[in-house]
Amino acid sequence: MEAESYKGYAIWGHAILEHADILQPERYAGSGTITKSSRFVEASGVLGSFETEEDAHVAGLAWARAWIDSHG
C-alpha cells in the first residue's frame, strides 16, 4: 500500500479483513491515517464495514481528505 499526497500531507486508506463466520462472505473494515513529514497527524478509527478491500481503502482516503479540508 502506498500513500497518496494531498495538500502537503501523506494519506493512507486501510482495508482490514474482518474475521467473521466462515459461512459469511469476506468483509473489510476501513480506516484512514494522515501523516506530514513522516510524523503522525491523525487516524480515523474504523469507518465501517465494506464488501470489498477497494471500497474500504477508498473510504479511508476520503475520510483523510475530508479531515484535512476541515482542519486546513
C-alpha positions in Angstrom: 0.0 0.0 0.0 1.3 3.4 -0.9 0.5 6.8 0.5 -1.2 9.4 -1.6 -0.2 13.1 -1.4 -2.9 15.6 -0.6 -2.3 19.3 0.2 1.2 18.6 1.7 0.1 15.5 3.7 0.6 11.8 3.1 -2.8 10.0 3.4 -3.4 6.3 3.7 -6.5 4.2 3.3 -6.6 0.9 5.1 -8.6 -2.2 4.5 -8.5 -4.8 7.3 -10.0 -8.2 6.7 -12.7 -8.9 9.3 -12.8 -12.3 10.7 -16.4 -13.4 10.8 -18.4 -16.6 10.4 -16.7 -18.9 7.9 -20.0 -19.1 6.0 -20.3 -15.4 5.5 -18.6 -13.5 2.7 -15.4 -11.6 3.5 -15.8 -8.0 4.7 -13.3 -5.3 5.3 -13.0 -2.6 8.0 -11.9 0.7 6.5 -9.9 3.4 8.2 -7.6 6.3 7.3 -4.3 7.7 8.5 -2.7 11.1 7.9 1.0 12.0 8.2 3.1 15.0 7.4 6.9 15.0 7.1 6.8 11.3 8.3 5.0 12.3 11.5 1.7 11.0 12.6 -1.1 13.6 12.4 -4.5 11.8 12.8 -6.2 8.4 12.4 -9.8 7.7 11.9 -10.6 4.6 13.7 -12.9 2.1 12.0 -15.1 3.9 9.4 -17.4 1.0 8.7 -17.6 -2.5 7.2 -17.2 -2.8 3.4 -17.8 -5.6 0.9 -14.5 -5.1 -0.9 -11.0 -4.2 0.0 -11.0 -1.4 -2.5 -14.2 0.1 -1.0 -12.6 0.1 2.4 -9.4 1.7 1.1 -11.3 4.4 -0.8 -13.3 5.2 2.3 -10.1 5.7 4.3 -8.7 8.1 1.7 -12.0 10.0 1.5 -12.0 10.4 5.3 -8.4 11.7 5.3 -9.1 14.3 2.5 -12.2 15.5 4.4 -10.3 15.8 7.7 -7.5 17.8 6.0 -10.1 20.1 4.3 -11.8 20.8 7.6 -8.6 21.4 9.6 -6.7 23.4 7.0 
